[in-house]
Amino acid sequence: MQYTTEPSEKSTVKITMTFDKAEWDAANMKAYQKTRGRYTVNGFRRGKAPKHVIELNYGKGVFYEDALNELYGEHYFDTIEKEKDNFTVVGQPELSVGDISDEGAVLIATVPVKPEVKLGAYTGIKIRKAEYTVKDEDVEADLRRLQERNSRLVAVEGRSAENGDTATIDFSGSVNGEKFEGGTSENYPLVLGSGSFIPGFEEQVVGMNVGEEKDVQVKFPEDYQAEELKGKDAVFAVKLNKLEKKELPEVNDEFIKDAAGAESVDAYKKEVRERLEKQAKQRSDAETEDNIVRAITAGAEVEIPDAMIESQMDAMVQSAEYRLSAQYGGMKLADYLRYMGSNLADFREGYRAHATEQVKSQLVIDKIVRQEKIAATEEEVDAKLEEFAKAAGKSLEEYKKESATQREYIENEIVVDKLFAFLRENNDLSADAEDAAAKPAAKKPAAKKTAAKKAAAAADEGAAEQPAEAPAAKKPRAKKAAPKTDAE
């Protein structure tokens, strides 16, 4: 077999494989031997008819497709292996037949390959540096949350219901004098002012006294989830059975010891500040790294083959499906999409822009890693492994034997850390920079590895088509009792 390769459009390579008469005849004979049992010929038992007889009855090209498959299986993957220094395949080939005759055959495989990246500026750029600081109010807010977690409900005496109270009520709703499904409940604990019931309901419970009964008149919102109740006037017969208020514990050293295990209020505040400052740094670093990646990616040019984007989209859908199942007790993605009035095709398509951006980022970072020759040394990897070995109470050699895959992971982590150290050092990071490519990320605590570092990690492993972190699926809204709003 002889072959040639030539670049084709949109980051693909056309591999033309030419088979001479001997190879073509041998492939047809293999196809005959494997498939002759499919054909029935009068005068012969199934599978016993000679090759030329089957061809006379079914046509000369009866074995061509299977013969081409034989040749593809025998030679395509060997060809890809021989060319691995010239290109990296990132998807399945599109096959076509160039020529078929008694003298041989030509099979063409057009295969998507990892594209070449034309880097823009990746040093000397002014990039917005994210900065988050911890204020005294943040520490006090944490202390209030500790109080809230340790609060208790106590009976209200000598006054009527106020916002913030927990009112235990019976209610029965009706529209035009007829009760409706989900509109009745007994001993329902309602936090007044929480906005958990439809507008106007809680406001009318405020001012009631324990034992009092009252008709609450409301109007269901036009966008209410129950079609038959949208925009309808309703009357709820309400009885207030019990009224309680939240009582917060006094903040003193005894409370702090019991609730948080700290020695004193001051010690606890110090711990909180240290924790919040660590989170703020993680958040600042994560957002800054994402801004760096967006900025250097925006200036690069790359022609991404569709196969890489499609693969990334598939991985994102799988990740979303896994997360949905883990978060919501095994819920299936198909069920969730049905509930939300969507479908898998639209859901998957929603990832296209993010997948394209993610693949491009991975390719750009991979190029920088190779161009700057960023690598992890043996000594650096061994030092990290030794840290893990000590933590596990083992010798380095024991740990190496038991954790063979750890080395590659650690190597990658070191490369990623070096990459971002290089990019931080060689760019102008400023809190007042306004780079359009570096839009601020959503304000949330940093994950163990940032999105930017995930992109870098995947790129360094030569796996630009590997999954990125998919956006979290929205939590389905549970079906509520009728008086609740669907805005909860």
C-alpha positions as CSV (number, residue, x, y, z in Angstrom):
1,M,0.0,0.0,0.0
2,Q,1.2,3.5,-0.8
3,Y,-0.3,6.6,0.7
4,T,0.0,10.4,0.4
5,T,-1.2,13.1,2.8
6,E,-2.2,16.7,2.1
7,P,-3.8,19.4,4.1
8,S,-7.5,20.0,3.4
9,E,-9.9,22.7,4.5
10,K,-10.8,23.5,8.1
11,S,-8.0,21.7,9.9
12,T,-8.4,18.4,8.1
13,V,-5.9,16.1,6.3
14,K,-6.7,14.0,3.3
15,I,-5.0,10.6,3.4
16,T,-5.1,8.9,0.0
17,M,-4.3,5.1,0.3
18,T,-3.6,3.3,-3.0
19,F,-3.8,-0.5,-3.2
20,D,-2.3,-2.5,-6.0
21,K,-4.0,-5.4,-7.8
22,A,-2.5,-8.0,-5.4
23,E,-3.7,-6.2,-2.3
24,W,-7.1,-5.6,-3.8
25,D,-7.5,-9.2,-4.8
26,A,-6.4,-10.4,-1.4
27,A,-8.9,-8.0,0.3
28,N,-11.7,-9.3,-1.9
29,M,-10.8,-12.9,-1.1
30,K,-10.9,-12.1,2.7
31,A,-14.3,-10.4,2.2
32,Y,-15.6,-13.5,0.4
33,Q,-14.3,-15.9,3.1
34,K,-15.9,-13.8,5.9
35,T,-19.2,-13.1,4.2
36,R,-20.0,-16.0,1.8
37,G,-22.5,-17.4,4.3
38,R,-24.8,-14.5,3.6
39,Y,-25.4,-15.5,0.0
40,T,-27.7,-18.2,-1.4
41,V,-27.0,-19.7,-4.8
42,N,-29.0,-22.5,-6.4
43,G,-27.1,-25.8,-6.5
44,F,-24.9,-24.9,-3.5
45,R,-25.3,-25.1,0.2
46,R,-25.2,-21.7,2.0
47,G,-21.6,-20.6,2.3
48,K,-20.2,-23.2,-0.1
49,A,-20.6,-21.3,-3.4
50,P,-17.3,-20.3,-5.1
51,K,-16.4,-16.7,-5.2
52,H,-16.9,-16.2,-8.9
53,V,-20.3,-17.9,-8.8
54,I,-21.5,-15.5,-6.1
55,E,-20.2,-12.6,-8.2
56,L,-22.0,-13.9,-11.3
57,N,-25.3,-14.0,-9.3
58,Y,-25.0,-10.9,-7.2
59,G,-22.7,-8.6,-9.3
60,K,-19.0,-8.1,-9.7
61,G,-18.8,-5.6,-6.8
62,V,-20.6,-7.7,-4.3
63,F,-17.5,-7.9,-2.0
64,Y,-16.1,-4.4,-2.7
65,E,-17.6,-2.7,0.4
66,D,-16.3,-5.4,2.8
67,A,-13.0,-5.5,1.0
68,L,-12.6,-1.7,1.4
69,N,-13.4,-2.1,5.1
70,E,-10.7,-4.8,5.4
71,L,-8.2,-2.5,3.8
72,Y,-9.2,0.4,6.0
73,G,-8.9,-1.7,9.2
74,E,-5.5,-3.1,8.1
75,H,-3.9,0.2,7.0
76,Y,-5.6,3.3,8.3
77,F,-4.4,3.1,12.0
78,D,-0.9,2.1,11.0
79,T,-0.8,5.2,8.7
80,I,-2.0,7.5,11.5
81,E,0.8,6.1,13.7
82,K,3.4,6.7,11.1
83,E,2.3,10.3,10.7
84,K,1.9,11.1,14.4
85,D,4.8,13.6,14.3
86,N,3.1,15.5,11.5
87,F,-0.4,15.7,12.8
88,T,-2.7,14.6,15.6
89,V,-6.1,13.1,14.8
90,V,-9.0,14.4,16.8
91,G,-12.0,12.7,15.3
92,Q,-13.3,10.0,13.0
93,P,-12.4,10.1,9.3
94,E,-14.8,10.7,6.5
95,L,-14.2,7.9,4.0
96,S,-14.7,8.0,0.2
97,V,-13.6,5.9,-2.7
98,G,-11.2,7.4,-5.2
99,D,-11.1,4.6,-7.7
100,I,-12.0,0.9,-8.0
101,S,-11.0,-1.4,-10.9
102,D,-9.6,-4.9,-11.5
103,E,-6.2,-3.3,-11.1
104,G,-6.6,-2.0,-7.6
105,A,-8.5,0.6,-5.4
106,V,-8.0,4.0,-4.0
107,L,-9.5,4.8,-0.5
108,I,-9.5,8.4,0.7
109,A,-9.8,9.3,4.4
110,T,-10.4,12.9,5.3
111,V,-9.6,13.2,8.9
112,P,-9.9,16.2,11.4
113,V,-6.6,17.0,13.0
114,K,-5.4,19.2,15.8
115,P,-5.1,22.6,14.2
116,E,-2.1,24.9,14.2
117,V,-2.5,27.9,16.4
118,K,-1.3,31.4,15.4
119,L,-0.7,33.1,18.7
120,G,-1.3,36.7,19.2
121,A,0.3,38.6,22.1
122,Y,0.4,36.6,25.3
123,T,2.9,38.8,27.1
124,G,2.9,42.5,27.8
125,I,-0.9,42.7,27.9
126,K,-2.8,44.9,30.3
127,I,-5.3,42.5,32.0
128,R,-7.8,43.1,34.8
129,K,-6.6,41.7,38.1
130,A,-9.4,40.6,40.3
131,E,-9.1,41.7,43.9
132,Y,-11.4,40.8,46.8
133,T,-10.8,41.9,50.3
134,V,-12.4,40.9,53.6
135,K,-14.1,43.6,55.7
136,D,-15.2,43.6,59.3
137,E,-18.8,43.4,58.1
138,D,-18.0,40.1,56.4
139,V,-16.7,38.6,59.7
140,E,-19.8,39.9,61.5
141,A,-22.1,38.4,58.8
142,D,-20.4,35.0,59.4
143,L,-21.0,35.4,63.1
144,R,-24.7,36.2,62.5
145,R,-25.0,33.1,60.4
146,L,-23.6,31.1,63.3
147,Q,-26.2,32.6,65.5
148,E,-29.0,31.8,62.9
149,R,-27.9,28.2,62.8
150,N,-28.1,27.9,66.5
151,S,-31.4,29.9,66.9
152,R,-34.6,28.5,68.3
153,L,-38.2,29.2,67.9
154,V,-40.1,30.5,71.0
155,A,-43.8,31.3,71.4
156,V,-44.9,34.9,70.8
157,E,-47.1,36.3,73.6
158,G,-49.0,39.5,74.0
159,R,-48.9,40.7,70.4
160,S,-50.1,40.0,66.8
161,A,-48.1,38.5,63.9
162,E,-45.2,40.4,62.5
163,N,-42.8,39.9,59.6
164,G,-40.1,37.5,60.6
165,D,-42.5,35.4,62.7
166,T,-43.2,31.8,61.9
167,A,-47.0,31.5,61.7
168,T,-48.4,28.0,61.8
169,I,-51.7,28.2,59.8
170,D,-54.5,26.2,58.4
171,F,-55.7,27.4,55.0
172,S,-58.3,26.4,52.4
173,G,-58.4,28.2,49.1
174,S,-61.3,28.6,46.6
175,V,-61.9,30.2,43.3
176,N,-65.5,31.3,42.5
177,G,-66.5,29.3,45.6
178,E,-64.9,26.1,44.5
179,K,-61.9,24.5,46.2
180,F,-58.9,23.6,44.0
181,E,-56.2,21.0,44.1
182,G,-53.3,21.9,46.3
183,G,-55.1,24.8,47.9
184,T,-55.6,23.3,51.4
185,S,-53.2,22.5,54.2
186,E,-53.2,22.2,58.0
187,N,-50.5,23.4,60.4
188,Y,-48.4,24.8,57.7
189,P,-45.3,26.8,59.1
190,L,-45.1,30.0,57.1
191,V,-42.3,32.5,57.7
192,L,-44.0,35.9,57.3
193,G,-42.2,38.2,54.9
194,S,-40.3,35.3,53.2
195,G,-42.3,35.8,50.0
196,S,-42.9,32.1,49.7
197,F,-46.6,32.5,49.1
198,I,-48.3,34.4,46.3
199,P,-48.2,38.2,46.6
200,G,-50.6,39.7,49.1
201,F,-51.1,36.5,51.2
202,E,-48.5,36.9,53.9
203,E,-49.2,40.6,54.2
204,Q,-52.7,39.8,55.3
205,V,-51.6,37.3,57.8
206,V,-49.5,40.0,59.5
207,G,-51.6,41.5,62.3
208,M,-53.5,38.3,63.0
209,N,-53.6,36.9,66.6
210,V,-53.4,33.2,67.6
211,G,-56.8,31.5,67.3
212,E,-58.1,34.2,64.8
213,E,-59.7,33.2,61.6
214,K,-59.7,35.4,58.5
215,D,-60.5,35.3,54.7
216,V,-57.4,36.3,52.7
217,Q,-58.2,37.7,49.3
218,V,-55.5,37.4,46.6
219,K,-54.9,37.2,42.9
220,F,-52.8,34.5,41.3
221,P,-50.0,35.9,39.1
222,E,-50.4,35.7,35.3
223,D,-47.3,33.5,35.1
224,Y,-48.4,31.1,37.8
225,Q,-47.4,27.5,37.0
226,A,-51.0,26.1,37.3
227,E,-52.7,27.1,34.0
228,E,-56.2,26.9,35.5
229,L,-55.3,29.4,38.2
230,K,-53.4,32.1,36.2
231,G,-54.7,35.5,36.9
232,K,-57.6,34.2,39.0
233,D,-59.0,35.9,42.1
234,A,-59.0,33.5,45.1
235,V,-60.1,33.5,48.7
236,F,-58.2,31.6,51.4
237,A,-59.9,30.8,54.7
238,V,-57.0,31.1,57.1
239,K,-56.7,30.2,60.8
240,L,-53.6,31.1,62.9
241,N,-52.9,28.2,65.2
242,K,-49.5,29.2,66.6
243,L,-47.1,32.1,66.4
244,E,-43.4,31.8,67.1
245,K,-40.3,34.1,66.6
246,K,-36.7,33.2,66.2
247,E,-34.6,33.7,69.3
248,L,-30.8,34.2,68.6
249,P,-28.3,33.1,71.2
250,E,-26.2,35.7,72.9
251,V,-22.7,35.9,71.4
252,N,-20.2,35.2,74.2
253,D,-17.2,33.0,74.8
254,E,-19.4,30.2,76.1
255,F,-21.6,30.2,73.0
256,I,-18.6,30.3,70.7
257,K,-17.0,27.3,72.5
258,D,-20.2,25.3,72.2
259,A,-21.2,26.3,68.7
260,A,-17.8,26.6,66.9
261,G,-15.2,25.0,69.2
262,A,-13.1,28.2,69.4
263,E,-11.7,29.4,72.7
264,S,-13.3,32.9,72.6
265,V,-15.3,35.3,70.4
266,D,-12.0,37.0,69.4
267,A,-10.4,33.7,68.5
268,Y,-13.4,32.7,66.4
269,K,-13.3,36.1,64.6
270,K,-9.7,35.6,63.8
271,E,-10.3,32.1,62.4
272,V,-13.2,33.4,60.3
273,R,-11.1,36.3,58.9
274,E,-8.3,33.8,58.0
275,R,-10.8,31.5,56.3
276,L,-12.5,34.4,54.4
277,E,-9.1,35.8,53.3
278,K,-8.1,32.5,52.0
279,Q,-11.3,32.2,50.1
280,A,-11.0,35.8,48.8
281,K,-7.5,35.0,47.5
282,Q,-8.7,31.8,45.8
283,R,-11.5,33.8,44.2
284,S,-9.2,36.6,43.1
285,D,-6.6,34.2,41.7
286,A,-9.3,32.1,39.9
287,E,-10.9,35.2,38.3
288,T,-7.5,36.7,37.3
289,E,-6.4,33.5,35.7
290,D,-9.7,33.3,33.7
291,N,-9.1,36.9,32.6
292,I,-5.6,36.0,31.5
293,V,-6.8,33.0,29.4
294,R,-9.6,35.1,27.8
295,A,-7.2,37.8,26.9
296,I,-4.6,35.6,25.3
297,T,-7.2,33.5,23.6
298,A,-8.9,36.6,22.1
299,G,-5.7,37.5,20.3
300,A,-5.1,34.1,18.8
301,E,-6.2,32.7,15.5
302,V,-7.1,29.0,15.0
303,E,-9.3,27.1,12.6
304,I,-11.0,24.5,14.9
305,P,-12.4,21.4,13.2
306,D,-16.0,20.7,13.9
307,A,-15.1,17.3,15.4
308,M,-13.4,18.9,18.3
309,I,-16.3,21.2,19.1
310,E,-18.8,18.4,18.8
311,S,-16.7,16.2,21.1
312,Q,-16.5,19.0,23.7
313,M,-20.3,19.5,23.5
314,D,-20.9,15.8,24.1
315,A,-18.5,15.8,27.1
316,M,-20.3,18.8,28.5
317,V,-23.7,17.2,28.2
318,Q,-22.3,14.0,29.9
319,S,-20.9,16.2,32.7
320,A,-24.2,18.0,33.1
321,E,-26.1,14.7,33.2
322,Y,-23.7,13.3,35.9
323,R,-24.0,16.5,38.0
324,L,-27.8,16.5,37.7
325,S,-28.0,12.8,38.8
326,A,-25.6,13.4,41.7
327,Q,-27.3,16.6,43.0
328,Y,-31.0,15.5,42.6
329,G,-31.1,11.9,43.6
330,G,-30.5,10.2,40.3
331,M,-32.7,12.4,38.2
332,K,-32.3,11.6,34.5
333,L,-31.4,14.5,32.1
334,A,-34.2,13.5,29.7
335,D,-36.8,13.8,32.6
336,Y,-35.3,17.2,33.6
337,L,-35.5,18.5,30.1
338,R,-39.1,17.3,29.7
339,Y,-40.0,19.1,32.9
340,M,-38.4,22.3,31.6
341,G,-40.1,22.0,28.2
342,S,-36.9,21.5,26.4
343,N,-35.1,18.6,24.5
344,L,-31.7,17.1,24.3
345,A,-30.8,18.6,20.9
346,D,-31.5,22.2,22.1
347,F,-29.8,21.6,25.4
348,R,-26.7,20.3,23.7
349,E,-26.7,23.1,21.2
350,G,-26.7,25.6,24.1
351,Y,-23.2,24.5,24.8
352,R,-21.8,25.3,21.4
353,A,-20.4,28.8,22.0
354,H,-18.9,27.7,25.4
355,A,-17.4,24.5,23.8
356,T,-15.9,26.5,21.0
357,E,-14.3,29.0,23.4
358,Q,-13.1,26.2,25.7
359,V,-11.5,24.3,22.9
360,K,-9.8,27.4,21.5
361,S,-8.4,28.2,25.0
362,Q,-7.1,24.7,25.4
363,L,-5.3,24.9,22.0
364,V,-3.9,28.3,22.7
365,I,-2.5,27.3,26.1
366,D,-1.1,24.1,24.7
367,K,0.8,26.1,22.1
368,I,2.2,28.5,24.7
369,V,3.3,25.5,26.9
370,R,5.2,24.1,23.9
371,Q,6.5,27.4,22.6
372,E,7.9,28.4,26.0
373,K,9.1,24.8,26.7
374,I,7.4,24.7,30.1
375,A,8.0,21.3,31.7
376,A,8.2,19.6,35.1
377,T,11.6,18.3,36.1
378,E,12.1,14.9,37.7
379,E,13.2,16.5,40.9
380,E,10.1,18.7,41.1
381,V,7.8,15.7,40.6
382,D,9.7,13.6,43.1
383,A,9.5,16.4,45.6
384,K,5.7,16.5,45.3
385,L,5.5,12.7,45.4
386,E,7.5,12.7,48.6
387,E,5.1,15.2,50.2
388,F,2.2,12.8,49.4
389,A,4.2,9.8,50.6
390,K,4.9,11.5,54.0
391,A,1.2,12.4,54.3
392,A,0.3,8.7,53.7
393,G,3.0,7.4,56.1
394,K,4.9,5.6,53.4
395,S,8.4,5.7,51.8
396,L,8.8,7.4,48.5
397,E,9.5,4.1,46.7
398,E,6.4,2.5,48.3
399,Y,4.2,5.4,47.3
400,K,5.6,5.4,43.7
401,K,4.7,1.7,43.3
402,E,1.2,2.0,44.7
403,S,0.4,5.3,42.8
404,A,1.8,4.8,39.3
405,T,-0.8,7.2,37.8
406,Q,0.0,10.0,40.3
407,R,3.2,11.0,38.5
408,E,1.5,12.1,35.3
409,Y,-1.1,14.0,37.3
410,I,1.5,15.8,39.4
411,E,3.6,16.5,36.3
412,N,0.6,18.2,34.8
413,E,-0.1,20.3,37.9
414,I,3.5,21.5,38.0
415,V,3.3,22.6,34.4
416,V,0.0,24.4,34.9
417,D,1.4,26.2,37.9
418,K,4.5,27.2,36.0
419,L,2.4,28.4,33.1
420,F,0.3,30.7,35.1
421,A,3.3,32.0,37.1
422,F,4.9,32.8,33.7
423,L,1.8,34.6,32.4
424,R,1.3,36.5,35.6
425,E,5.0,37.7,35.6
426,N,5.0,38.7,31.9
427,N,1.7,40.6,31.8
428,D,0.5,43.8,33.3
429,L,-2.1,42.8,35.9
430,S,-4.0,45.8,37.1
431,A,-7.2,46.1,39.1
432,D,-8.3,49.1,37.0
433,A,-7.6,47.5,33.6
434,E,-10.6,47.4,31.3
435,D,-9.8,44.6,28.8
436,A,-12.9,43.7,26.8
437,A,-11.7,40.1,26.5
438,A,-11.3,39.8,30.2
439,K,-14.9,40.1,31.5
440,P,-15.2,39.6,35.2
441,A,-16.3,36.1,36.1
442,A,-19.3,35.4,38.3
443,K,-18.6,36.1,41.9
444,K,-18.3,32.8,43.6
445,P,-15.7,30.9,45.6
446,A,-12.9,29.3,43.6
447,A,-13.1,25.6,42.9
448,K,-10.1,23.4,43.7
449,K,-8.9,24.0,40.1
450,T,-10.1,27.0,38.2
451,A,-11.7,26.8,34.8
452,A,-8.6,28.4,33.4
453,K,-6.4,25.8,35.0
454,K,-8.7,23.0,33.8
455,A,-8.2,24.3,30.3
456,A,-4.5,24.4,30.8
457,A,-4.4,20.9,32.3
458,A,-6.4,19.4,29.4
459,A,-4.2,21.1,26.9
460,D,-1.0,20.0,28.5
461,E,-2.2,16.4,28.4
462,G,-2.8,16.8,24.7
463,A,-6.5,16.4,25.2
464,A,-8.1,19.6,23.9
465,E,-11.3,17.6,23.2
466,Q,-11.7,16.5,26.9
467,P,-14.6,17.8,28.9
468,A,-14.6,21.1,30.6
469,E,-16.7,21.9,33.6
470,A,-20.2,22.2,32.4
471,P,-22.5,24.9,33.7
472,A,-24.6,23.7,36.6
473,A,-28.1,22.5,35.6
474,K,-30.9,24.6,37.0
475,K,-32.7,23.0,39.9
476,P,-36.2,21.9,38.8
477,R,-39.0,23.6,40.7
478,A,-41.0,21.3,42.9
479,K,-44.7,21.4,42.6
480,K,-46.1,23.7,45.4
481,A,-49.3,24.1,47.2
482,A,-51.5,26.5,45.4
483,P,-50.9,29.6,47.5
484,K,-47.2,29.6,46.9
485,T,-45.7,31.7,44.2
486,D,-43.7,30.1,41.4
487,A,-40.9,32.6,41.9
488,E,-39.6,30.8,44.9
